[in-house]
């Protein structure tokens, strides 16, 4: 239950605050290659943002033999871990977190990364002094585009869905937020286009954290603390959110 009337900003981390999208893409490509699955990197990239279970269903088919899934995930994790010490924030990501905190907003990292990966991401950001709450994959039964991780972030931070904005970089982020009627700001720095993010229902799209920070005063984030402005931009009734290849995600507006 919400514990007060404070507002907050939920942030995806991979590809939104830390420059990891293509590292995950390469790691999954190599893991799949080692498992004798030839999947083009462009297709893998389009699935980044899903949890590993849904990503593998998306890339290899839901009817496949899942016996090797654990090995594929372990191989990806081992390959990705080689980059941990070199992870860097996206442009002005830390400044954006600090600017949100300075406005009196709770800063929540609503990530579905595994706990050991979360530690590396937090180290790259080095902003724990302004971060209120951090989730991990252990907090969600189902991964994006299901809204479980956002529900966990709201519960743990004591925030209400109508008093937050979510910032993400993939159509799966937009879909998850839409299921809770949470406005989602899209960032293209994860490699998803402005048109795809806006078409999936993002209330606004910026290039990266730096661009959002530059426009913060006029953004949906600023509207959280301004009762004269509306955060929400309602989608057309009956619209559906589609993935980057055009497939419906089942997230109805």
N, C-alpha and C positions, 0 to 999 in steps of 0.2 A: 504494500500500500504506500502511496506517496506520503512523505513525512512532513512536507511543508509546501509552500507555494512557489518555491524557487524554480527557475527555469534552467535548462541545460542544453548542451550540444553533445550528441553522440557521434563519435568518429570511428569509421572503419580505419584500419591502420595499413595493411598491405596494399600498396598502390595508391593510397590516399595521403598518408603522412610519411611513409617510408618507401623508398624506391625499390620495390621487390617484385613487381608483377612479372617482369621478364626473367628474373632469376628463377621464379617458380615455373615459368614456362619451360625454360631450358632444363630444369631439374626433372620436371614431369616427362619431357621429351626423351631424355636419356633413360629414365626409369622404364618408360614404356618400350623404348628400343631394346633395352636389356631383357624385357619380357616378351620379345618378339612381336611387338605391336608397332606398326609403322603409322604414326599419326602426325600429320603436318603441324608444325609449330603454330601456324596461324590459327588452326582450329583449337589447339590447346589453349592459346592465349585467350580466346573468346570464352573459355570455360573457367578461367581463373576468377575467383570470387565465390565459386561454389565450394562446399565442403568436399573433401576427397571422395566420399562415397558417391555423391551426386555427380562429381566431375567424371569419375570412372564410368558411371552409368551413361553419362552424356557422350563420352568419347568412344566407349567400347560396346554400348548397348546394354539395356537392363536385363536381357535374357541370357547373358553370358554366364559362363562358369566363374564364380567368384572366389574359387579356392586360392588363386594367386594374388588377390587384392591386397592382402596384408604385406606380401613381399614387395609389391609395387609401391605401396605407401612407405614402407621402410626404406626402400632405395631412394625414393624422392627425398625423404627426410634427411638421409645421410648426405646426399648430394647438395641439398639446400644448406645444410649446416656448415658446409665449407665456406659459405659466404658471410656467415654471421658477423665475423670481426670486421667486415668491410661494408656493412649496411650503413646507409646514409639517409638522413631525412630528405624529403622533397623540398624544393625552395620555400623557405620561411615557414615551414610546418610548425616548428617550435614557437616562433613568434605568433602564429595564429592561435595556438593553444593558450599562450600567455595573454593574448588580447581578449580572448573569450573569458578567461578567468578574471581579468581586470574589469570586465563588465558585470561581474557578479554572477556569472553563469557557471554551473557545474560542468566540468570537462570530463567526459566519459569515453574511454577507449572500448568500443563495442566490437571487439575482434573475436573471430572464431578460430584464431590460430591456436595450435597446441600450446600447452603451458610452457614447455621448454623453448618454443619459438617466441612466445610473448616476452620472455626475459630478454632475448636478444633485441627485439623491437624496442622495448623500453630503454635499454641501454643506448640504442642508436638515437633515440629522441632526447634522452637526458632531461626530462621535464617532469619528473615525479612530484615536484613541489607544487605543481598546479593541476595535477591529474587527480580527480576525485575517486574514480572507480575504473577497474579494468576487468574485463571478462576474458574467458578463453573457451576453447572447444568443449571443455568439461562442463560448461554451464548450459549447453544446448543439447537437447535430444536429437534435433534435426537441423541440418545446416541450411544455409541460404540456397534458394530464395525463400525458404521457410523463415518466419520472423522470430524463431526461438531465441537467438542470441540478442536481439533487440529487447525482447521481453525480459530476458535475464538482466540486461543492462539497466532497464527501467526499474526492475525490482530491487536490484542491489544498490542503485543510486538514490532510491526514494523519489524518483521523478515520475510525473504523469505524462502519458503519450501526448496529450494536448499542450504540453508546455516544453516540448523539445523539438529540435531539428536534427536530422541525421545527415552526415556528410560522408559520401562514398564515391567510388570510382567505377563501379560496374553496374550493368543492368540488373544483376542479381541483388545488389544493394538497394536499388530503387524498388524492386519488386518486394523485398522483405519489408521495407518501410511502408510501402503502400498497403500491405495487409493489416497494418496497425493504424493507418491513416496518419502516419508521421510524415511531414514534409521532408523530402530528400534533396539536398544540394549535390549535384554531380560535379566531379572533377575529371578532366580528360587526361590527367597525367598518368593514369593507369593504362592508357592505350585505347580506351573506348571513346568513340567520337561524340562530339556535341549533339549531333542529330540523334544518335542512338539513345543517349541519356535523356535528352528532352522528350523523345518519342516514347520512352518508357515511363514518363511521368515525373521526371525531376522538376522541381519548382524553379530552378535556375542552374546554369552550368558555367563553370569557370575553368580556366586552363589548369590551375594548380593552387596549392595553398597560398602562394604569394599573391595571385590574382584575387582570390577570395579575401585575403587580408586587405588588399588595396580597396576593395569594394565593400568592406565589412559594414560600414555605416549605412549602406543602402540595401543590405542583404536581409534574407529571412532570419538570420541570426540576430541582427539588431532589432528586428520586429518583435522578437520574443519579449523584450522589455519595454516595448512601446505600445500601449493599449490602443493607440489611434491607428495602428497599422495592422494589416492582416498578414500572418505568416503563410497561410495556406492558399494554394492556387488549385481549386478543384479540377479534377480531370473530367473529361466528357463522360457522362453517364454511360455505363456499359462498355467502356473502353477496356482493352486488355493490354497487359504489359507483355512485350515480346522480347525474346533473347536476341543477341547480336546477329544470329543467322535467320531470324524471322520466326522462330518457333515460339508458340505461346507458353508462358510460364505458369499459367493458371491463376495469376494475381489479378483479380478484377478490381477495377476502380470503384 
